[in-house]
Amino acid sequence: MAFTLPAPRVPLDDGGARWYKNELGWATAEGPPVQLITGLRFDVLELPADAGTALLRRCGRTGPVARAANGILFLVAAGSAEELPGLLDWLEWGGIGLELTAHGRGGCVPAPAPPGCTVPAGAPQGAAAWLRPPKPGREVEPSLPAFAAVGHRGAGPGGAGGTPDLVRLVDAAANACHRARLMRTCAAGPQTTAQPLAFS
């Protein structure tokens, strides 16, 4: 009698990819882990964890925000990633090492577990999680930081219809990254004279 070996077990999908597709209409790349594709419905600004946490404390209105590995991810309007270098130069942050990065067209970021779901057993430590989750059944675009319409007075500060202003968010994010870097440098030991410090 010949014994046949069963096919290897395929891990069950935790429903994350289906949730993002069905509830929010977001494109995902299959995992594990599931990834959110950027540049279609939104882009992502990524800050180091200490800078992102400080920014969240000071910045009341943002779009959805997640924690992933050692960074904080702020969802912003699609196309923002391409504008980031020029915007930083315009805000006079160009040339300063900020550890502020953007994920746009062709990129992806880890997909946090859907709100209300527990992180699956065996998930890596530091797995992505929502800090300010998106709301299912609602368009995400109106809640994303974007360039304010010139001459338009929205319901919120700088934004059309209350949309958070991308320029203000990027300026605050750059400030938070710079401050966090200075704090890390001070905590590490005596100052070096290799690079002049810029205070803001």
C-alpha positions in Angstrom: 0.0 0.0 0.0 1.5 3.3 -1.1 1.3 6.3 1.3 0.9 9.7 -0.2 2.1 12.8 1.7 -0.5 15.5 2.0 0.3 18.8 0.4 2.0 21.3 2.7 -0.4 23.5 4.6 -0.8 27.0 3.3 -1.2 29.6 6.1 -4.8 30.9 6.2 -5.2 34.5 5.1 -6.1 36.5 8.2 -8.6 38.5 6.2 -6.4 41.6 6.2 -6.1 41.8 2.4 -9.8 41.2 1.9 -10.7 43.8 4.5 -8.6 46.5 2.8 -10.0 45.6 -0.6 -13.7 45.3 0.4 -14.0 47.9 3.1 -11.6 50.6 1.8 -11.0 49.8 -1.8 -7.2 49.8 -1.3 -4.8 47.8 -3.4 -2.7 45.3 -1.5 0.3 43.0 -2.3 -0.2 39.6 -1.0 2.1 38.5 1.8 2.9 37.4 4.2 2.9 40.0 5.5 0.2 41.8 3.4 1.5 45.2 2.0 -0.5 48.3 1.2 0.4 49.6 -2.3 1.2 53.4 -2.2 0.8 55.9 -4.9 -2.7 54.9 -5.9 -5.1 56.2 -3.2 -2.5 57.6 -0.9 1.2 58.1 -0.3 3.0 57.7 3.0 5.3 59.9 5.0 7.6 57.8 7.3 9.3 59.2 10.4 11.4 57.5 13.0 9.3 56.3 16.0 10.5 59.0 18.4 9.8 61.8 15.9 6.5 60.4 14.8 5.3 60.0 18.4 6.2 63.6 19.2 4.5 64.8 16.0 1.3 62.9 16.9 1.2 64.6 20.4 1.5 68.0 18.8 -0.5 67.6 15.6 -4.2 67.2 16.2 -5.5 66.7 12.7 -4.0 64.1 10.4 -5.2 61.4 8.2 -4.8 57.7 9.2 -1.5 57.0 11.0 0.1 53.6 11.6 3.1 52.2 13.5 5.4 49.8 11.6 8.7 48.4 12.8 10.7 51.4 14.0 8.7 54.1 12.2 5.4 56.0 12.2 3.5 56.1 8.9 1.3 59.1 8.0 -1.0 58.6 5.1 -1.1 61.7 2.8 -2.6 62.6 -0.6 -1.4 60.6 -3.6 1.4 62.4 -5.3 2.8 63.9 -2.1 5.9 61.7 -2.2 7.0 63.3 -5.5 6.6 66.8 -4.0 8.5 66.1 -0.7 12.0 67.1 -1.8 10.9 70.4 -3.4 8.6 71.1 -0.4 11.5 70.5 2.1 13.7 72.9 0.1 10.9 75.5 0.0 10.5 75.2 3.7 14.3 75.6 4.1 14.8 72.1 5.4 16.8 71.0 2.4 20.3 69.7 3.0 19.5 68.6 6.6 19.5 64.9 7.4 16.0 64.4 8.7 15.3 60.7 8.3 11.9 61.8 6.8 11.1 59.6 3.8 8.1 59.2 1.5 6.6 56.2 -0.2 4.7 56.9 -3.4 4.0 55.3 -6.8 5.5 51.9 -7.0 6.1 51.6 -3.3 4.4 49.7 -0.5 4.3 49.6 3.3 3.3 46.9 5.8 -0.5 46.6 6.2 -1.6 46.9 9.9 -4.1 44.4 11.2 -7.6 45.8 10.5 -9.0 47.8 13.4 -10.6 45.6 16.0 -8.7 42.5 14.9 -6.1 40.9 17.1 -2.6 40.5 15.8 -2.3 36.9 14.5 -0.2 34.5 16.7 3.3 34.2 15.3 3.3 37.8 13.9 6.7 39.3 14.2 7.4 41.7 17.1 6.8 45.3 16.0 4.2 44.2 13.4 2.3 47.2 11.9 -0.7 48.5 13.9 -3.1 51.4 13.4 -2.6 54.4 15.8 -5.3 56.5 14.0 -7.2 53.9 11.8 -9.1 54.7 8.6 -12.9 54.5 8.8 -14.5 51.7 6.8 -17.3 52.8 4.4 -15.9 56.3 4.1 -13.7 57.8 1.4 -10.2 58.2 2.9 -9.1 60.9 0.5 -10.9 63.8 2.2 -9.1 63.1 5.4 -5.6 63.0 3.9 -3.2 65.9 4.2 -3.0 67.7 0.8 -1.9 70.9 -0.7 -4.5 73.6 0.2 -6.3 75.2 -2.7 -4.8 78.7 -3.3 -7.1 81.4 -2.0 -9.6 78.8 -0.6 -10.6 79.0 3.0 -11.6 75.5 4.1 -13.3 74.5 7.3 -10.0 73.5 8.9 -6.6 75.3 9.1 -5.2 75.7 5.6 -7.2 72.9 4.0 -10.1 72.8 1.6 -13.2 71.6 3.4 -11.2 70.8 6.5 -8.5 68.7 4.9 -5.3 68.8 6.8 -2.7 71.0 5.1 0.3 69.0 3.7 2.7 72.0 3.9 2.0 72.4 7.7 2.3 68.7 8.3 5.6 68.4 6.4 7.0 71.4 8.2 6.0 69.9 11.6 7.3 66.5 10.6 10.7 68.0 9.6 10.8 69.9 12.9 10.0 66.7 14.9 12.7 64.7 13.0 15.3 67.3 13.5 14.5 67.7 17.3 14.5 63.9 17.7 17.9 63.6 16.0 19.3 66.4 18.2 18.0 64.6 21.3 19.5 61.3 20.2 22.8 63.0 19.5 22.8 64.7 23.0 21.9 61.4 24.7 24.8 59.6 22.8 27.5 61.7 24.3 29.6 64.8 23.6 28.8 66.9 20.6 31.1 66.7 17.6 31.8 69.6 15.3 31.4 67.6 12.1 28.0 69.2 11.2 26.6 72.5 12.5 23.3 72.2 14.3 20.3 74.1 13.0 17.8 75.1 15.7 14.2 75.7 14.9 
